[in-house]
């Protein structure tokens, strides 16, 4: 779902690089073996990775919604419907032809 949007976001030439860094840098940090909290200190070396992962997930959500959000799609659908003529309250009658 969002994974495809992440790649689309990162490879989209219309999106400035400064916006992409908010996704790239946390991903590099999570994948790198270097941690802010080293493993020997209380065994909590995974905490900094979890914090950065949560930050990364929130950035992915906000950035992809900003550029590919459903709000824009919903607005365009509503505009398309407003532009079309909608006929309501029509009386009709079905006339069956009895010839078979």
C-alpha positions, -999 to 999 in steps of 0.1 A, spaced: 0 0 0 24 28 12 55 9 0 47 16 -36 41 52 -27 74 55 -10 93 44 -41 71 66 -63 78 95 -39 116 89 -39 119 86 -77 94 114 -86 114 142 -103 88 168 -94 94 165 -57 123 185 -43 153 166 -28 149 184 5 115 166 9 131 133 1 158 136 28 131 132 55 127 97 43 162 88 31 182 98 62 161 79 88 161 48 65 199 49 63 202 53 100 179 23 107 199 2 82 233 13 95 251 -7 122 259 25 141 236 34 169 233 65 192 229 41 222 255 14 220 245 -22 228 266 -26 260 247 2 277 218 -15 294 210 -35 263 188 -7 250 204 -2 216 172 -11 199 153 18 214 170 45 192 162 24 161 125 21 172 123 58 178 138 66 143 115 39 128 84 56 143 96 89 130 102 74 96 67 59 95 51 92 105 72 110 78 62 85 52 26 89 60 27 127 61 48 131 29 28 106 8 -5 122 19 9 156 10 18 146 -25 -4 117 -33 -31 121 -6 -67 109 -10 -80 144 -3 -68 156 -37 -84 126 -54 -117 130 -35 -118 167 -45 -112 159 -82 -140 132 -81 -164 157 -65 -155 183 -91 -161 158 -119 -195 150 -105 -204 186 -102 -195 192 -138 -218 165 -151 -255 169 -154 -274 147 -130 -310 140 -137 -331 132 -106 -368 126 -99 -377 111 -132 -409 92 -137 -407 63 -161 -429 36 -174 -420 2 -187 -440 -9 -218 -437 -46 -224 -443 -58 -259 -465 -88 -257 -454 -102 -290 -432 -132 -286 
